[in-house]
Amino acid sequence: MTKSKNVLSVCIGVLVTLVFLTAANQKSFADDGERKFKPGEIVDTGGGMSVKILQCRGAGEAEECEVQYYRGDDLESTPRWENASFLRTAEARVIESKRRERGENAPPQTVEPARPETAPVADEEDKNADQAECDFTPPATDTSPAAKPSEQLFKAKIYRIYAVLADGTGMAPLKVGVTFESFQMGRAFTNVVKVDPGRGAYRVNDAAPVNAAIYPVVSKHIVCEQYRDGIQRRRVENKYACFKNRDGEWVCGADGIPKTTQLN
């Protein structure tokens, strides 16, 4: 009887060990299955641009990272939130570009079959319809420090957030277009200093100078990025704070976590 109990105990121990190892392997696979960003990490996004990961939150399609863009060693714009999938895509493009430069993973050459003259052109029409929202014309609005606050000014500044990344080098987009679907500009308020017993003195908006007029904006727009191999489109919905920075220049920084939907 004692021998049977010992055998049973050994079997149970082996079974528990197998279950533990299986769970550990599954967890490891889940952890390795998707690229995760860590605070302080520098990610090359192409075109001489990189981002420093400040913090990340959320999961799945709602995963967002607050990043600081750099052009070389110089700061580019103010910190803003980006969808984690967008950052992964940008990084993957850079990695793939470097592999091509080294002659690795060369894409197979394919020949597009000839289309009969009498064949319908529905595919081309569908493609044009899918890209109908893309307008790559840069806004001609005056964005100088002397410009008056207006919807067109702030749209131009939001456009600049994306256009600054487009220079056609590496895996950076050749050009960028932003089409606004909706745009709401709220009443300005003054960036005053407040005092909290727990945290001390603080500004309503830490990025803006004290006493600056801040214009809240809510925007829903489509961002189109033209690459050598096609156009990438995504819809972005977010809040922005527009104001004059310490140098007297107009800026519009993200004031929340954007909702980003990849359209293709």
Secondary structure, DSSP 4 states (H G I P E B T S, - for coil): -HHHHHHHHHHHHHHHHHHHHHHHHHHHHHHHSS----TT-EEEEETTEEEEEEEEE--GGG-EEEEEEEETTEEEEEEEEEEHHHHHHHHHHHHHHHHHHTT-SPPPP--PPPPPTTS--HHHHHHHHHTTT---PPP----STTSPP-HHHHHHHHHHHHHTT-SSSTTS-SEEEEEEEEEEE---EE--EEEETTTEEEESSTTSPTT-EEEEEEEEEEEEEEETTEEEEEEEEEEEEEEE-TTS-EEEEE-S--EEEE--
